[in-house]
């Protein structure tokens, strides 16, 4: 059966009737209103809901019923406007558009010819008032001849009203709609708007409003069955509802999306789906005002339901302002409010596919996306199918390119934690040891980062099951830490340390280095047992400082960085400088991220000691390599703000302008230029960030002067 994702208007009346299965309560309410419509004036209706909520389909279903049902077709004639009526900017043009649509849709060919001729004659009328009067006269004359009430079905009424050039035109339209029994307006809008909510505006209290809420789980199951022909238990649709936010459009899209027993195919189809919908999603974001878009993007990054404070922190906005913007988005159905109570509301994106689109295109962490995919798999597949999917995932991972393998292993780790798979967990892990030794051997046993292929050498000895299981613990710990799941990271490290018999076993050197560092950093981040955390990091450095393994060297540099920061925070400046210098000597140009961290660490220590010449040198060098790192500008910005307080804004401005990081640090230089009395011409977004930096600079400067 044919369905349309974005253009239900392309469907025939029969197709619309056959596929319509949700929004039935709203449909019945509208039809009952029309059945009882006998008064001199009409009860105009407005359907409010975000894009994809089913407004168009509902209105077109009403139009189809008015045409097909003998009782209704004798009394009503639906006139359907275009979904986007961009040309309407006056009351006259509104009635001109109505006349044009009536000329297209009148049932009788003779009427269509007559109305078309009237349209061609009237449309050249220059005076707007006269234009409206002539169009309306032609429309009402037809209504009298047909003995029918005309039901004007108008989409995006909020957009049309916003295009009216003069408020007086609103009152002209209201007068007709309020007094003319031959015309009934059935309209839609993506959100409530000032013209209907403000008592001072013409259309206040004119419409009976229906708000389309997200589909519940039972409705999602009903729509799924209609699209696919497959019945799914209501409980199994929970993940689908979460993924789509109860949007009929996205439930229907996902229903057609496929159910392949291959993680690679599933991910590939999801990428294809996101690519297909990119323009739609992008338009959705770009249609938002800048401040609302800023808040919405912050919410998309968080993924989980979040408080206004959490969103405000990420968007760098005051909590009260952020709360007001979130409530605006909620009023338009873009954001949903859940739980949390009056003083602690929780917000999340209504349509979760927007979230997946954003995370797939913008996030450096795949964890929220993995969570969504696993929920989808959990709800979509039976237990036996999930087991098969897990085995296929492992086979695919050994063949995929290296940069995709961390993502795949993280997904597999989440998959085997599903409660459904508990009886098969040990069997799956045993199979993994047989299927995927090359990935584990490359990352945790062999250590050769120079190999470009993951294909097993004929002479290579596969890791033992004991090595594999130990390495799997280390892999799990590293990935949990990478995605800020710190408690889980500590548990995985403890499981590894319990697994090995002795820390002297050379078979586990790489895994041991990873777990010592990961556990140490996780404990520091959790603010738990700092002495033990420092002990673990020191053990990693002392045990492996001479090791040539690329993986081990990397983790030793990480450990040394954090030990140096602890020394700096505790005022042991010479020790901090020694650790930073050691890092620079051992990085060997292979790790620009950690070389940058070492230079910043040493610059800060020199700065605290008042050795500004040495601090200048390290800062300049760090700015030279910053563009080669994967780091953002935030860390160095804070340091340079502090530096500008002591050394002066001109000194820091000159330092940044002459570095390769000048473009990257443009908000900082704008802030310093403004503070120096200059008026740089920059984009509004940069100016907003610069003002935040400038505010921080002034607060720190005031504090420094008091001290």
N, C-alpha and C positions, 0 to 999 in steps of 0.2 A: 504493500500500500504506500502510495506516494506521500511524503511529508516534506515540509520546508523548514529549514533552520531559521532563516531570517526574513523570508518573504511568503507568509501564508496567503497573501493576496493572489499568488499565482495558482492556488488550488481552486478547483471547481467547488460549487456548493455541495455536491455529493461527497467529494473528498473531505471537505471541511467537516461535514456532518459525521462522516464515518470515523474520523480521527479525533474528534473532540471528546475528551473524557475527563478532564479536570476543569476547574472553574465552573462547574455545573450549578452550584448554588447561586453564584452571581448571575449566570445566564437565566436561571429560573426566576430570579428576582426581577430582572429587567423585563422579561417577557410578561410577568404578572403585572408589572407597572403599565406596559403597553396595552395589555388586555383590558385594564380598567381605565384607560385614558379616554375620558369622555368630556372633560371640563373645557371651558373656554380658553384656558391657558394650559401649557404642558409642563410636567415635572421633568425638567432637563436633568440628565445624568452625566456624571464625570467619573471615569475609571482611573484610579491613581495607582501606579506601580512602576518599579524600575524597569529598564529595558530587559527583555527576556522573561518578564513575569507573566506574559500571556494576554496583554491588553489587546493587541491587534487581532489575535485569534478569537478572543471573546467577542469583539465588536463585529468581526466578519461572520462569526457564527450567528449572531443576532440578525445581521443582514440576510444571510442565507435562509434563516427561518421565516423572516418577513416575506421573502420571495416565494418560498415553497409552500407554506401553510395557507390553505384556502381562506381560512378565517382572517388571518392577518393581511394577506395580499389584497383583500378587498378594501382594506382601510388604510394601509400604510405602504409607502414606497421608500425604500432606503436609498440614499444618495451618498456614496462613499467618496470622500475627498482623498487626494494623494496622501501618502504617509507623511511626507514633509512638504508642507505648502509654503515654500520660501518666498513666493511673490506677493503674499498678502501683507500690506502695510497700512491699510485703511478699512473702514467699514464698507465702503464701496467695493473695494477689491475682494473682500470676503464674500459679498453677494455675487460678484462677477465670477468668482471661482465656483460658487454653488451653481450658478447658471451653466457654466461650462461642463461641470460634472453631470448635471441633469440632462444636458444635451447628449452626453455620451451614453447615459444609463437608462433613459426613458424606455419603457417596454415596447412602444410602438414606433416603427420606422418613420412614419409620417410625423409624429411628435418630435422625434430626434432631428429631422430635417428642419422643422419649423423653429425649434429651440436653437439649433445651430445657426440659422440665419439671424435670429434675434441677437445671439451672442456676438456675431460678426459686426452687426450694426451698432450695438450698445457699447462695445469695448473701447471705441474711440472717443467716448464722452469725456471731455477734459475735467469737468467739475465733479469732485468726489461725491458731494451730496446728491447731485443729479444722477451720477453713475449708480449709486446705491439704490435710489428710488426706482429707476428704470429696470434694473436687474430684479429687484424684489417684486415689482409689478408683473414681470414676465413669469417669475417662479410661481407666484400666487395664482396667476391666471391659469397656469397649467394644473396646479393643485385643485382648483375649482372644477376644471374640465374632467380631471381624473377622479374627482371625489375622494381624494386621499390626503392624509397627513404625510408630509415629507419628513423623513427621519434623516437629518444630516449627521453622518458619521465622520467625525473629524478627529484625526490623530494629532498628538503633540499640541494641544490647545495652549499650553503654557508658552510654547515657542511663538505661536501666532499672536497671542495677546502681547507678548514682549516686543513684537515687531510693529505694533500700532504706533503711529507717529504722534498721535494726539489723544489725550485722555477723553476728550469729548466724544471721540469715535466709540469708546467703550460704552458710553451712555446711550449712543444711538443704537448700538447692537443690542444692549439690554432691553431697550424699549420695545424693539421688535420681538425679541425672544419672550418677553414677559406678557405681551398683549396679543400675539398672533397665534391662534390655535392651530393653524395649518402647518406650522413648523415646529419640530421637536429636535433638540440638539442632544446627541449622544456622543460624548467626546472622551478622549483619554489624555493623560498627562503623566510625565515621568516622576513628578513630585508635586506637592502642594505649592502654591505660589501666591504672591502678594495680591494679585488681582482678585482672588477668591477669598483670601483670609483677612484682608484689611477692610474694616467697616467703611472706610472713606472711598473705596474703589467701587466701580460700577457693578461688578459681578459678585460682590459679597452676598452670600446666602441665596444665590440663584440656583445652585446645583444640589441635587442629592448625590453624595459622594460614596463610591465604593472603593475601598483600599484593598489591593491584591497582596495578600501576605504570602510568604514562601510556602510551598507545598509541604505538607507533613509527610511522614514516612509512608503511610498508607496510600496517599495520593501519588507519591513517587512510584510506588509499586504498581499502581493502576496504570500510570502513563507508560512505565517500562513495558508492561504486558501488552499495551496497545501498539507500541512501536515495534517490539521484537517478536510478539506472538508467544513469548515464553513467560510462564508464571514463575515469579520468585516470591519466596516467603517475605512477608512484611518486615520481619526482624532482620532479614538479610539485606534489606535496603538501607539500613542505617548509615553505612559507609558511603553509599551513593548520595544520600541526602546531605551528609557532611561535605562531600566533595563538591557538590553543585550548589549548596546553600538553598536547596528547594526551588531552584529556578527551573520552570518547565522547559525552557529552551535548552538548558544544559543537561537536564535529565534526558531529553530526547536525543541530544547529540551523543551523550555517553552511551546511551542504549545502542546506537548504531556503531559505536566505537570499536566493538569487537571483544572477543573473549579467548584470545589465543593462549595456548598453554606454553608460552615462551616469554620470559622476562624481557629478552631483547626485542621481540616483536611488540610486546606491550609498551615498552619504553619508546620504541621507534614510532608506534602509532600515536602515542601521546605527544611526541615531538611534532609529528605531522599535524595532529589536531591543533596544537598550539600555533604552529606555523600558519595553518589555514585561517585561524581566528585572530592572528596578530593585529590586523588592521582594525578589527572590531574592538579588541581590547585597548589598543593604543588610542582610538577615538574616545573610548570610555574614560581613559585617564586624562586626555588632553581637554576634554569638555569641562573638567572641574576647574573652578577658580584656583589660582596658585597656592593660596594658604590651605585650602581644603585638600588639594592634591598632595601637598607636603605632608599633611596629617595622614591621609589615606595611604600613601606610600610607606610611611613609618609603620602603620598597622599591618600592611602586607608583609613587611619584613619580619614582624614578630610572629605571624601565622596564628599562634594560639590566641584565645580571648585575652584581652589586655585592658588594664585600667587607663584612664586618661593620663595619669602620672607617667606610666610606662611609655605610652605613645608620645607624650610631651617631651620626655627625656630624650627619646630617639630623634624626634623632630626638632628639638631645641626650641620648644615653645613653653610658655607659662601654662601650668596645669589647667587653670580656669579657662584660658583662651582655647586650649586644646579641647577641653570638654565641650565648649560651645560649638566648635567646628565639628566634632564628632557627632553631636546631637543634630546638627544641620544635615550631615551625611545620613544619619539614621532616619531623619524625617523624609528623606528621598528614597529610602530603601536600599541605599548603597552599603550601609553599615548596619549590622544587627546588634541590638543590646541584649545581653544575657546575664542572668544571675547577679550576684554581687551586692544587691541591696541598693537603697537610695544613695548612700554616700560612697558606694564603691561599685559602680556599674562596670561591667566588662563588655568590651566591644570586639567584634571581629567582622571581617569582610563577608557580606551576605552571599556572594557567589564565589565559592572556593576555587573554581577554575581560574578566576582572575588572579587568585593567590598563586596558583601553580604557574600560570603564565609569567607572573612577575618574578617568582623565584627561579624559574628555569632560565630566564633571560638576564636576571640582574644579581642573584645571590651567589656568593662564593661558597656558601655552605648548602649542600644538598639535603641536609637532615630533614627539614620540614617537608620537602618533596618526597623523600623516602617514606616518611610517616604516612603521608597521604596515599602513596602508592600501595603500601602494605595494608592500609585500611581498605583500599579498593579491592585488593586481592582477597583479603579476609572475607569481605562481604560477597564477592563475585564468584569465588570458586568453592567447590566441595573439598572435604579434607583430603581425599585421595588425589584430587587434581593439584592441590597445593603441594603435596609431597612430590609429585612428578615435576611441578614447576621448580621446586627447590633444586632437584637434581639437574634439571636443564640449565638453571642459572649457573651452576658450577661449571658445567661444560662450556657455556658461553664465556665465562670469565677467563678461562685459560686461553681463549682465542682473541679476546678483545684487546685493544691497544692499552698501553700502560696507564695513561691518564684517566681511563674509564674504570680501572679495576678497583680503586679505593671505594668508589661509589657503589660498585656491584657488591663488594664484600660487606659494606655497611648494610646494604639492602638485605643480603643473605642473613647477616647477623640478626636483623630485625625479624626476618621471616621465620627463622627457626625458634624465635621466642614466642610465636603465636601459640595460644593455648591449644588450638586444634592439633598442632604438630607435636605436642608433648610425648605421645606414645612412640613417635618416629625420630625423636631428636638424636638419640645415640646412634641410630642406624644412619641418619643423614651425615653426622660428623665423621663416622667411620668411612662412609662413601667419599666424603670430601677429601680425606687423607689419601685415598686411592686416585681420585680424579685430578686433584689440583696441586701436586707437589711442586711443580715448576714455579708457580707464583710464590709459594712459601719459601722454597729454596732460594729463589732470587732475592727476596726481601729480607730473609731472616737467617739463612745458613751460609750461602755462598758469598753474599755481599758484593759481588762484582757489579758496580754501576756502569761499567764500560760495555757490558753486553747489550746489544740493541734488540736481540730476539729473545722471546720467552720460550722458544722451542728447546726441548731437553736435548742435551748433548748425549751422544751414544756412550761416552765414557763417564758421564756425570752420575754420581751415586745419589739416588733419591733419598730424601730425609726419612729417618725412621718415624714410626707412628708417635713415639715419645717426643721426638723433636717437633713433629708437626703440631701436636696438641699444645706443646709449650709455645710454639710460634704463633699459634692461633690466639692464645691468651694475650700475647704481646700485641698482635694486630688489633685485637678487640680493644685493648687498653688505649692504644694510640688513636684509634678512630673515635672512641668515646671522648677522649680528651680533645680531639680536633673539633668536635661538635658540642663542647662545653657540657658534657654529661659526666661531671666530675666524680660523683659518688660511684657511678658504674665503672669509671676508669680505675679508681682505687681498688674496687672489688676485683677487677680483672688482673691488676698487678699482684694483688695478694694471692689470687688463684695460681698465677704463674710461679710466684716464689714458693708456694706450697707444693707445686708440681715438680720442681727440680730438686734433686737430692743435695746438691752442693753448689755454692756460688763459684767453685773453681772449675766446673765442667765447661770446657772450651766450646762444646757443642751449642751452648746457649748464650754466647757472648753478646750477640746483637740483641736478642730478646731481653737479656739482663740489663743492658745499657738503656734500652727503651723503657723498661718497667721502673728502674731506679729513678729516671728523670721524670717520667710521666707521673708516678706516685708522688714524688717530691713537689712537683709544681701543683698537682691537684690539691695536696694538703695545704700548700701556701694559699691557693685561691680560696679554699674553703675556710681559711683562717683556723686551721685545726692542727695542733701539735707541730708548731713551727720548728722546734729543735730537731724533731725527727725528720722533718722535711729537709732541713739544712744538712743533716747527717747523710741522707740519701743522695742529695746532689753532690756533696763532697766525695762520697764514695764513688759515684760515677766518674767524676773528674780524676781522682787519684788512681782509680783502677784502670781507666782507659785513656789517659791523656796522651800516651804514645802510640795508641792503636791507629793503624792506617786505614781501617775500614771506613768507607765513606759514610755509611749509615751511623756508625758509632761516633765518628768525628762530629757529625751534625749534632747529635744529642749531647755530646760533651760541651759544644759551644753554647747550646741552649742552657745547660746547667750552669756554666760559668757566667753567662749573662745575668741570670737571676741571683747568683751568689754575689756578683759585683753590685747589683742594685741593693741588695740587703746591706752590704758594706757601706754603700753611699748613704742609705737612709739612716744608718746608725753612726754616721760621722767618721767612719774609718776610711778617710779619703785616699790615703796612700795605697791601702789594700785594694780599693776600688780601681785605682789607676793601674795597679799591677795586673789585676784580672783582665781589664780591658786591653792592655798591651799584649798580654798572653794570647787573648782571643785573636787580635789582629795578626799576630805572628803565625797562628795555627790555622786561620781561615784560608790562607793561601789563594785568595781571589776567587774561590769557588762559591762562597756564601755571602753575596752582597747584603742580604737582609741582616745577617748577624754582624757583618763588618760595620754596617750603619749603626746597629745597636751599640757596638763596642765604642765607636767614635762618640756617640751621644753620651754614653756612660762616662767616658774619660773627660769629655768637654764639661759635663756637669761637675765632676770632681774638681777639675782645674778652676772652674767658675767659683765654686764654694771656697776654694783656697785663695781666691783673688788673683790667680795666675791667668790674666785675661789674654795674654799673647798666645799661650798654649791652648786656651779654650777657643780663641778665634780660629786657630789653625785646624783644630779638630772639627769645629762647626762647619768651616768652609769645605773641608774634605767630605763631611757627611752630606752636605748639600750637593756636592759633585756626584755622589753615587746614589742619592735618593731616587732619581728617575729609573735606575736599574733594579730597584727593589720591588717587592710586592706590597710595600707598606704605604699607608696613607700619609697625609701631611699633618695629621693631628698631633703626633708626639713632638715633632720638631717645632710645630707652631707654638705649643705651650712653652717650650724651652726658650724660643726666640722672643716671646713676649716678656718672659722674666729677664732675658738678656737685655732687651731694649730699655727696661726700667733702670738698669745699672749703667749700660753703655750709651744709651740714647737712641732715639728712633732713627736718626740719620745713619748711624753706624750700621744698624741691622738692615735698614733699607738697602744700603749700598751692597752689603754682603749678599743679600738675597738676589738683588737685581743682576749681579754679575755671575750668578750661578746657573747651572742648567735646570734648577728647580724653580726658576722664577714664575713660569706659568702655573706650575702645580701649587705654588704658595701665593697665588694672586690675591685671595681674600685677605691674607696677612699684610701684604704690601699695601693694599687699598686701605686697610685699617690704620696702618702707620702713616700713610699719606694724608688721610683725613685728620689724624691727630696732629700732623705737622702743619695743618692749615691749607692743604691742597684740596682740589675738587676733581678727583679722577672721574672719567666717564666710563662706567662699567654697567654690565647687565644687572638687573634688579636682584636676581638671585645671589650674585656675588656680593652686591652691596649689603644684602640682609646678613649674610655670613660675616662680612667685614664689620658690621655694626656690633654683632655679638662679640667678636674678638676685641674690638675697641672698648666695649663695656668691660670686658674682663681685664684688659690692660689698665683701665682707669681704676678699677677696684683694687687691683694688686698694687698699683702705684700709690694709692691712698694708704693702703696698709703698710707699705714700705716706709712711707714718710712718717707715719705714726710711730713705727718702731725705731 
